[in-house]
Amino acid sequence: MKETHLLTAKPDGEEGIFFHPSWPLLYEDNHLLALYKPAGLLVQGDRTGEPSLLNLAKLWIKERYQKPGQVYLGLVHRLDRPVAGVSLFCRTSKASARLSDQFRQGTVRKEYLAVVLGKPEPEEGRLAHHLERLPERSSRVVAVPSPRSQEARLSYRVLASTGETSLVAVELETGRHHQIRLQMAHVGHPLLGDLRYGAPAPLPQKQIALLAWRLAVHHPTRQEPIFLESPLPRGWPWATDEGDRSPRPPWNWSELRPLMAPTIPEKACTLTESVEE
């Protein structure tokens, strides 16, 4: 995989923040909303009733634009709870349908950063396996394709290594359940903190060292490319040369939540799924 340098889309909003200066707004227009998702925050609500990024985003839109009634926001892709990075939502049903088609057709470019144990050899390569979902919300690699398995393909490139750990850029060709986590572990390089797939120890806040780094889509109405990029969060387990020159969001939700108004998480729990007005 050749190294690429993508331009980060800038939000149309005046401040470029989502609820708090430590929480960046990555992109916004009438059809799309791209946000940084901290590790530990659900993308979509579940039976636990805990806050989710989807409901927080609905609340943010409702309060920012003083919208009466319910707010529509379409979910077109998901990130695992312990994963941080770019999360894209659609503000209209037209955008949601067109972006969903792009994800289904495999035209969306998805790049991740991962910190893995050891150093993959060769330093640049492609992995292809057949994965099978298991009942306990995990997956496994199967040696022989079966009716229940799906092919998973990715390309990777080692960006830096200490020998004990490596920073790896991964580009997905398919979007299978736990794909990066499982495929890297299968070749002997589990992600830091990923106890489910072979890491020896957890990270402090139960994160895993996986960042949804870059996302490239075609705009649903303007038919021009949109490039989204997540900043490297504070606490990310690989040193960077950014220093204090650019603000970086906290890696984990537990650090962002206390910075927000105390009532926001409760409101976000009670919002319901809605339809476009």
C-alpha positions in Angstrom: 0.0 0.0 0.0 1.5 3.3 -1.0 1.6 6.2 1.4 -1.0 8.8 0.8 -1.6 12.2 2.2 -5.3 13.1 2.5 -6.7 16.6 3.1 -8.8 16.8 6.1 -12.3 18.2 5.4 -13.1 21.4 7.4 -16.5 22.0 9.0 -18.8 24.7 7.8 -19.6 25.5 11.4 -18.0 28.6 12.9 -16.3 26.9 15.9 -15.5 23.4 14.7 -16.3 21.9 18.1 -18.8 19.3 19.3 -20.2 20.2 22.7 -16.7 21.1 24.1 -13.4 22.5 22.8 -11.8 19.2 23.5 -14.2 17.4 21.2 -13.6 18.2 17.5 -16.3 18.5 14.8 -14.6 17.0 11.8 -17.1 18.0 9.1 -20.6 19.4 8.8 -22.9 20.5 6.0 -26.7 20.1 5.2 -26.3 16.4 4.4 -23.3 15.1 6.5 -22.0 15.2 10.0 -18.6 13.7 10.8 -17.5 13.5 14.5 -14.6 12.1 16.5 -15.7 9.1 18.5 -13.8 8.5 21.7 -13.1 5.0 22.8 -15.6 3.7 25.3 -18.6 5.5 23.9 -21.2 3.5 22.0 -21.9 4.6 18.4 -25.6 3.6 18.8 -27.6 3.1 21.9 -28.3 -0.4 23.3 -30.2 -2.1 26.1 -27.8 -0.7 28.7 -29.3 2.8 28.2 -25.9 4.4 28.2 -25.2 7.5 26.1 -24.3 7.0 22.5 -22.6 9.2 19.9 -25.7 9.0 17.7 -28.0 10.4 20.4 -25.5 13.0 21.5 -25.2 14.1 17.9 -29.0 14.4 17.6 -29.1 16.5 20.8 -26.3 18.7 19.5 -28.1 19.4 16.2 -31.4 20.0 18.0 -29.9 22.6 20.4 -27.5 24.2 17.9 -30.2 24.9 15.3 -33.1 25.1 17.7 -35.0 22.4 15.9 -38.5 21.5 17.1 -39.5 17.9 17.3 -37.3 15.0 16.5 -34.0 15.2 14.6 -33.2 12.7 11.8 -29.6 11.3 11.7 -28.7 8.3 9.7 -26.1 5.7 10.8 -24.2 4.3 7.8 -21.3 2.6 9.6 -20.2 1.6 13.0 -17.1 1.5 15.2 -16.6 -1.0 18.0 -17.0 0.5 21.5 -13.3 0.4 22.4 -12.2 1.9 19.1 -11.8 5.7 18.6 -11.8 7.8 15.4 -13.9 9.2 12.5 -17.6 8.5 12.7 -19.8 9.7 9.8 -23.6 10.3 10.0 -26.1 11.5 7.5 -28.5 14.4 8.1 -31.0 13.5 5.3 -32.5 10.2 4.2 -31.2 10.9 0.6 -27.6 11.1 1.9 -28.1 8.1 4.1 -29.3 5.9 1.2 -26.5 7.1 -1.1 -23.8 6.7 1.5 -25.1 3.2 2.5 -24.8 2.2 -1.2 -21.2 3.4 -1.2 -20.4 1.3 1.8 -22.2 -1.8 0.3 -20.4 -1.4 -3.0 -17.0 -1.0 -1.4 -16.2 2.4 -2.8 -15.5 4.0 0.6 -11.9 4.2 1.5 -11.3 3.2 5.2 -7.8 3.6 6.8 -7.0 2.7 10.4 -4.0 3.1 12.6 -3.1 0.2 15.0 -0.4 -0.4 17.5 0.4 -4.1 17.5 2.6 -6.5 19.4 5.8 -7.3 17.5 6.7 -6.3 14.0 4.8 -7.7 11.0 6.9 -9.3 8.3 7.0 -8.3 5.6 6.6 -4.6 6.6 4.0 -4.1 3.8 1.6 -6.7 2.6 -2.0 -7.9 2.1 -4.0 -10.4 4.3 -6.9 -12.4 3.1 -8.8 -14.9 5.3 -12.3 -16.3 5.7 -14.0 -15.2 8.9 -16.9 -16.7 10.7 -19.1 -15.0 13.3 -19.5 -16.7 16.6 -22.5 -16.4 19.0 -20.5 -14.7 21.8 -20.0 -11.5 19.7 -16.6 -12.5 18.4 -15.3 -14.0 15.2 -12.7 -16.5 14.1 -10.6 -17.4 11.1 -11.6 -20.6 9.4 -9.1 -22.7 7.3 -11.8 -23.8 4.8 -14.6 -21.5 3.5 -18.1 -22.4 4.7 -21.6 -21.2 4.1 -21.3 -19.2 7.3 -17.9 -17.5 6.5 -17.0 -14.4 4.6 -13.8 -13.4 2.9 -11.9 -10.6 4.6 -9.2 -8.6 2.9 -6.9 -5.8 4.0 -3.6 -4.2 3.2 -1.1 -3.0 5.9 2.1 -1.0 6.1 4.4 -0.7 9.1 5.0 3.0 9.8 7.4 2.6 12.7 8.5 -0.1 15.1 10.4 -0.5 18.4 10.7 -4.3 17.9 8.3 -5.0 20.8 5.5 -3.0 19.3 4.7 -1.4 15.9 2.6 1.4 14.5 0.7 0.0 11.5 -1.5 1.7 8.9 -4.3 -0.6 7.7 -6.6 -0.1 4.7 -9.7 -2.2 4.6 -10.9 -3.8 1.3 -13.9 -5.4 3.1 -15.7 -4.5 6.3 -16.1 -7.6 8.4 -16.8 -7.9 12.1 -13.6 -7.3 14.1 -11.7 -7.8 10.9 -8.5 -5.9 11.7 -8.4 -7.2 15.2 -8.8 -10.8 14.2 -6.6 -10.8 11.1 -3.6 -9.1 12.8 -3.9 -11.4 15.7 -4.1 -14.4 13.4 -0.7 -13.6 11.9 0.8 -13.2 15.4 0.4 -9.4 16.0 -2.6 -8.7 18.3 -3.5 -5.1 19.0 -2.5 -3.6 22.3 -5.3 -4.0 24.8 -7.3 -6.5 22.7 -7.7 -9.2 25.3 -10.4 -10.9 23.1 -7.9 -11.7 20.4 -4.7 -12.4 22.2 -3.3 -9.3 23.9 -1.6 -10.2 27.2 -2.8 -7.2 29.2 -5.6 -4.5 29.0 -5.1 -0.8 28.4 -6.0 1.6 31.3 -9.6 2.4 30.1 -10.3 -0.9 28.3 -9.5 0.7 24.9 -7.8 -1.2 22.1 -5.1 0.5 20.1 -7.1 1.0 17.0 -8.0 4.3 15.5 -10.4 4.9 12.6 -8.0 7.3 11.0 -9.2 8.3 7.6 -12.4 8.0 5.7 -12.9 9.0 2.1 -16.4 9.1 0.5 -18.2 10.8 -2.4 -20.5 13.6 -1.3 -24.1 12.4 -1.7 -25.3 15.4 -3.6 -22.2 17.2 -5.0 -20.5 14.1 -6.2 -17.1 15.3 -5.1 -14.7 13.5 -2.8 -14.8 14.2 1.0 -11.7 13.3 3.0 -12.1 13.0 6.7 -9.3 12.5 9.2 -9.2 11.9 12.9 -6.6 13.6 15.0 -4.4 11.3 17.1 -6.0 11.4 20.6 -4.2 12.3 23.8 -2.9 9.1 25.4 -2.6 7.2 22.1 0.1 4.6 22.8 2.6 5.8 20.2 4.6 9.0 20.5 4.0 11.7 17.9 5.9 14.9 17.0 2.8 17.1 17.3 3.6 18.2 20.8 1.3 20.9 21.9 1.1 22.6 18.5 -2.3 21.1 17.7 -5.0 20.3 20.3 -5.9 16.7 20.5 -9.1 15.2 21.9 -9.0 12.7 24.9 -8.7 9.1 23.8 -11.4 7.8 26.1 -15.0 8.8 26.8 -14.4 8.8 30.5 -12.2 11.9 30.1 -14.7 13.8 27.9 -17.9 13.1 29.8 -17.0 15.1 32.9 -16.1 18.1 30.7 -19.7 18.3 29.3 -22.8 19.8 31.0 -24.0 17.3 33.6 -27.5 17.0 31.9 -26.3 16.1 28.4 -25.6 12.4 29.0 -29.0 11.9 30.6 -30.8 13.7 27.7 -28.8 11.6 25.2 -30.0 8.4 26.9 -33.7 9.3 26.5 -33.7 10.4 22.8 -35.5 8.0 20.5 -34.9 7.0 17.0 -36.6 9.4 14.7 -37.7 10.1 11.1 -36.8 12.9 8.9 -39.0 15.9 9.2 
